[in-house]
Amino acid sequence: MISIHSSTANGSLQHEAHARNPRQALQAGGSPSAPPCPSPEAITGKSYISWSQVSSYQLCPKAFEFKYVLRAEPAMVSSSLVFGTAFHDAVARVSQADLEGAPRPSTEELASGVAQQLRASSVPLQLAKGESLESLDALASRMLSAYLASPESHVQGTSICIEDVVRGVVHPSVPLVEARVDHVYQRTEGSLIVRDVKTTRTKWSDEKVSESCPQLQLYAMLLDRELDGVGKVESLEFLTVTKAAKPVVRLHQVPVAKDGSRNMVDQLQQVWHGIESGVFPARPGWPCKSCPFNDRCPAAIKPAGASGEP
Ligand code: SF4
């Protein structure tokens, strides 16, 4: 669960944040007066749903069923998934060092952590065409070097939390929702900013930013309750780093829209309705080629027939 830190932008530790007992609402699963919400425990074994579950269902409900309902053993894990997680961990190490006022880890130290995670997977790693562990090592070095050199790697404010988990009630018609938050920081005037880090093959368009906003709108809603007494979330940020020969680090900032949560709540309601109704149709397409269940899914499109990832 969320632990609150506070540091200046240049990293010196200042004080514990003055949150008004922010854990209370979480432990109760929302405000004590909140109406009860449904539990997915009988279906997924968990008392909450996460945004990654929502995304998984939206991509292919059948794959969701394999992973979260049947809890089937994956035949493999895609290299991009492991790489993305390892890159996030490296970025969190940098933010943590800034928070503690410690020297930042070097590109070599961070890339070595990524290399270790790529080799530690207990499930066979599925490499993309033309990819090797060595090429991924080199990619990690280039991306981390670009990240460390970018002004965007320094937040303009005081870090509040890094890589934390928050849960809460979003709407009484959907279960408790869990969010994994990359970074929250506070500007000098008091507003809070939620930052999410993404690795991506291509630069993000404005359209891509807009379609990704419901995830951060959800985080903003949960954090506003969790950090009541600290501040309000007023801006959302996606920090993207491209997987390229010359990686580009870019910050996409979006103000929190007053009615922005409507789309997010709609998506949660639609997905939860499908899950509780046991509706898990296969949605074959480009995700099949990296789907860890394509060896047993009758609808799987084999690589030769799959269309390219958009
Ligand atoms: S192989 Fe394709 S259709 Fe089947 S579960 Fe995976 S993504 Fe869905």
Residues whose N, C-alpha, C, O or C-beta is under 5 A from the ligand:
A	BS01	SF4	C60 K62 A63 A282 R283 P284 G285 P287 C288 C291 F293 N294 C297 A299 A300 I301
